[in-house]
Amino acid sequence: MQNFVYYAPTEVIFGKDAEAQTAAAVSRWNGSRVLIVYGGGSVRRSGLLQRIQSELDAADIAWTEIGGVQPNPRLSLAEEGVKQALDFKADFILAVGGGSVIDTAKGIAHGTANPDTKLWDIWTEQAPLTKSLPVGVVLTIPAAGSEMSDSAVLTNEEIGRKAGINTPFNRVKFAIMNPELTYTLPRYQVTCGIVDIMMHTLDRYFTHTKGNEMTDEIAAALLRTVIRNGRKALENQQDYDAMSELMWCSSLSHNGLTGLGAVTDFGPHKIGHELSAKYDVAHGASLSAVWESWAKYVCPEEPERFAKYARDVWGVEETDTEAAARLGIEKTVDYFRSIGMPVRIPALSCGRQDEAGLADLASRCSYGRTRTIGTFRVLGYDDILAIYQLANNEE
């Protein structure tokens, strides 16, 4: 096994009615003035937001709120949240929602602790991040894994750029997870979440690093669990056991566990991010739309790894390495189709792109041809463009 450092300090409070412990968890981190961050009206319509607010009231914890977080969370709303948190003198940020809400809350926490620094400068590492406010989470969507990860992503809508930041300050203090809170999610949010969970593991699994048997086994088991329970959840979204497995897999897929000791890739994420930034397509959909093209493009670098994936995750029995690798890719894409997810760019809301549009996406992804992405195969502008072109073909 290769060297690694595993740091996952988030307290997880999991199970039915777990949200009833929110105020107690905030108190353990000395929260006395809380900014609650949420998205649309679903947490209000369900009564969840009011229950949490009542718990805070009962614990004599002052609170205010900011809603309106959208998928592909906006920098501007995070900046608005920073102003509100400073005016309120907030000492704790509480996210009630999924990945977009959590990432926004992380941004607000960083900006509030560093009021003299532009948030985008922090986000693009033009300014150092040396402190932040504590963040807690009440999770409602199994998808992004932001509740246990060291990463967060925001979109600067003024310049059309989506960027992520990885820092220990992104680790939230606690994550409250009640799978029952997922029962009323729109089906598309569930399917996008399934893809995102899988991709967070696949972007770690496809590595040239050898000798990490336990890490590989954990990753393969997590993928099999998501595939199996994703089907069950879509048949009956009130299947507590299925939604429980998806919710926990979401956290484990992005807390570092599935890539310990390995050099990770994350090329598909970076390629998908540009579609989300430019066209505001759902994150999970952007990933499923480009993964097949990425996989076929990079597979020749080490088909043995793709064959191992096919056998360990999909049960492929083919003995020929290249044939097994192809079957693993095909079965992944077939699964995406089976849950109603797009597997090519023309199936996205932005539609098929012309050559100029593809070139613009590749330029954005490569920062104007100044950076490469990925590690399984290092991808420059020409490679990224070729992957977009493959993904742009009709099925």
N, C-alpha and C positions, 0 to 999 in steps of 0.2 A: 504493500500500500504506500502511496506517495504522501509526502508531508502535507498537512493542512492545519488550519486554525478554524474551529467551529465556534461561532458566537451567536447564540440565539436566546437573548435575555428576556424575551417577551413572556409574561405570565398569560397562560391560556385558561379561560374559564368556560368550559364546554358543557352543553346539555340543555334540556328543557328548562325554561324559565330562568336561564342564566342571566338575562338582562336585569333581573331583580337585584343583582349584586353590583350594578354600575356605580352607585353612589359610594358604596364601601370601597370599591377599587380606586375611585378618584381620591377618596380620603387617605388611602394608604400612600398616595404620592403627594399629599399635602395640598391637593387642589382645593381652593376656596372660591375662585372666580373662574367659571368655565365658559368658554365659547364652544357652543355645539354647532358642528358643521354637518349639513345633510344635503341631499340632492333635490329630487322632485317632491311631489305631494304624497307619495306612497307611504312614507314613514309617519306622516301626519294622519292620513286616512286610516291606516291600520291601528292607530292609537299608540304605536311604539314611542313616538317622540314625546307624547304627553305623559306616558308612564315614566319615562326616564326623567323628564322635568319634575314630575311629582316626587320621585325618589330624591332628586337633588334638593328640592324644597324641604323635604322631611329631614334631610341631613344638614340643613342650614348652609347649603352650598349655593352661592349666587350664580346665576347663569344668564347668558344671552345667546342668540342664535343667528346663524347665517345659512340660508338655503340657496338653491339654484345651481348647485354643481351639476355639470353636464358630463356625459361621456367624453373622453379625450379632454380632461379638465383644463380650464383656461387659466392662464397666468393672471389675467385681469381680475378674476373673482378671488384668487388667492391674495392678490394685492389689496382688494377691498376688505377681505377678511383680516389682513394685518392691521389696517386702519381701525377696524371695529374692535379688534382685540386690544390694541393700544389704548383706545378711548375708554374701554371697559376695564382696563388694567387686568386683563385675563392672566392667570398663572397656569392654566391647563387648557388643552384643546381636546375636545371629544368628537370623534368622527362617528356618525351613525349612518352606515351605508356600506357601499362596496369600494372597489379599488379607486375609482375617481374621487370619491369623497375622502378616502384615506389619504391619497396623494395630495389633495388640496389642503387637508388638515396639516400634513407634514410641512407643506410650503408656508402655511400661515404661522406655524410654530417657529420655523427658521427665521421668517421675516420679522416676527414680533420680537424675537430675542436679539435681532440685529437691525434695529430701526433705522440706522444711518446708512445701511447698505441696500442697494437695489436687489430685489429678490432674483431677478433674471441674472444678475452678476454672480449671485451665489449659485444659481442653478447651472450656469455654464462654467463654473469654477474660475471665474475672473476675480472673485473675492473669496477669501477663505471662510469656511464655516467652522467656528470653534465653540458654538453654544447654540442651544435651542430650548424651547419649552417642552415639557412632557406632553405626550399624546396618548390617548386611549381610544379604543375602538369597540363599537358594538356592530358586529358584522351582519350584513343582510344578504350579501351576494357571494356565493362561492365561485371565485374566478381568479382575480389578480394576485392573490397571495400577499398583497401589500401589508396585511395585518401582522406578518412576521418577517418581512423582508427588510433589507437595508437600502431599498431603492424607492424612487418616486419619479413620476413623469408628469410634466406640465406642457401645455401647448401655448406658445406665444402667438396669439392670433394676429397680432400686428405684422409679424414677419413670416407667418405661416411655418414656423419651425416647432417641432416636437422634440423635447430633450429630457433626458433622465439624469438623475444624480444618485450616486451610491455613496453612502456615508453611514457610520454607526449611529449618527443622530437621527436617522430614519427609523431606527428600531423603536416601535411603540412600547409603552410600559405594560399594557395589558390588552388582550383581545378577548372579547366576550362573544361566544358563538352558540347560538341557539338555532339548530337546523329548521325549526318550525317557522322562523322568520323568513325562510326562502319560499314558503308554500305559494305565495301570491305573485311571485316574479313572472314577468312575461316569458313565454317559452324561449324567445330569441335571446334573452339575457342569459338563460340557463345554457343554451347551446354555445353561445359565445364564450361563456365561462368554461365550459368543458374544453374547448379548443385552447383557451389561454392556459389552463392548468397543464394540459398535455405539452404545450409548447415550452412552458417554463422548465419542464423536465427534459424534453427533447433537445433544447438548446444547450443543456448541460451534458446530455448523454452522448451526443455526437462529438466525440473528442478523440484525439490520437493518443491520449494518455493511457498507459497500460498499468495493470497491477492493482486496480481498485475494485476487487471483486464484490465486496460488501456494498460499495456505493452503486455499482451496476445492478446488483440484486434489488436494492431499495428502489432504484429508479424504475426497473422493469415491473416490480410489484405494484408500484404506484400507478403506472400507466395501465396495467391490466385492471386495477381496481376502478380507475376512472372510466375506462371503456365499458366495463360491465355495469357499473352503477349509473353511468350516464344514460344508458338505454333504459334502465329501470325507472330512473327519475322522469324521463320523458313520457313513459307509459303512465306513470302516476306521480305527479309532482308532490303529492302529500305522503309519499313513501318516506317515512322518517329515517329509516336505515340508509336508504339510497342517498338522500340529501345529506345525511351525516357524513357518509364516506366522501362525497364530493367536497363538502366544506373542509374536512380535515386534510384531504389531498391538496386542496387549494393552498393551504398554509404550508404543508410540507414541500410542495413543489417549488416554492420560491424563498425558503428560509436558508438555503444553502446545502441542505442535507443530501439532495440528489446529485450533487456535483462535487462532493468532497474530494480533494486531492487531484482534481482534474482541471485542465485548461478548458474553459467553457467557450462557446461559439457566439450565440445570440445574433447571428447574421439574419435569420428570418425576422426576428423582432425589429431590427433596424430597417430592413426592407419594407416591412409592413407599416412601420411608424410613418414613413413618408406618405403613404396612401391615407392614413388617418389624419395627418397634419394638413395635407392639401385638400382633401375631399371630405373630411369629418366622417369617414366610414367607421363602423364599430371596430374596436381593436381586435377582437377575436376573429371577426370576418376578414380583416386585412391579413391575418396570419394564415388562416386556412386557404386564402386565395393565392398565396405565393409559396406555400411550403412544398408542394409537389415539384414545382419548377426548381426551387433551391435544391431539393433533395436529389433530383436527377442530375443537376449540374455538378454537385460536389461529390456524389457517390463514387465516381471513379478514383477519387483520392484514396479511399480505403473501403472497397465494397464489403470486406470482411466485417466491418463494424455494422453496416446496414443489414448484413445477413444475420449477425448475432441478434440485432434488434428484431428482425422478422421472426426468428425462432423463439426468442425468450418472451416476446410480448404477444405475438400473434399466433404462436404455435405452428409456424411454417415448418414442414418436414423436408422440404427440398434440400438435397445434398449439394447441389452446385451453388457455389458462392454467389455468382452474379445473378443467377436466376432467383435465389432466395432473397437477395437484396431488392430486386425489382418487385417481388411479391410483397415484401414488407412495405414498400412505398405505396403500392397499389391498395393494400388493405387499409392503410392509414387514410388514403384519399377516399376510398369507398365508405369508410366510417364517417368521415366528415359529410359526405353526401347523404348518408343514411339519417343523419340528425338535422339535415336541412341547411348545412353550411356551404357557402360558396367555395369553389376550389379553383377558380380562375378570376382574373380581374373583370372581365365583361359581366360577371354575375353580381358584382358589387354595384352599389347605387351610382357610382361615378361612371360606370359603363366602360366599354372598350376605349383604349387610348390611342391617339395617333402617335407617330414616331416622335414628334416634337414633345408631346406630353410624357412619353417614356424617358426621353433624354433629360427632361427637366427633373423627373423623379430620381433618376440615377445621379444627376448632378447634386441634388439636394442630399441624397443619401451619402454621397462621397464628399460632402462639404466642398463642392466645386472642384472635385478631383484632387483634393488635398489629403484625404484619409482613405484607409482601407478598413474593411469590416470582416468579422469572422476569423476563425482559426482552423476549422476543419479543412477549409480551403480559404486562403486569404483572398478577399474579393476587392478589386479595384473598380473604377468607374466602368470599364468595358465589361467586366464580369457581371456587375450589378445590372447594367443595361440589358445584357443577354438574359438574365433571369426575369426581369420585367417583361421582355419580349416573349419569352416562353409562356409566362403567366397570362399574357395578353391574348393568347389564342383562344378561340372558342372551343368548347369541349366537343 
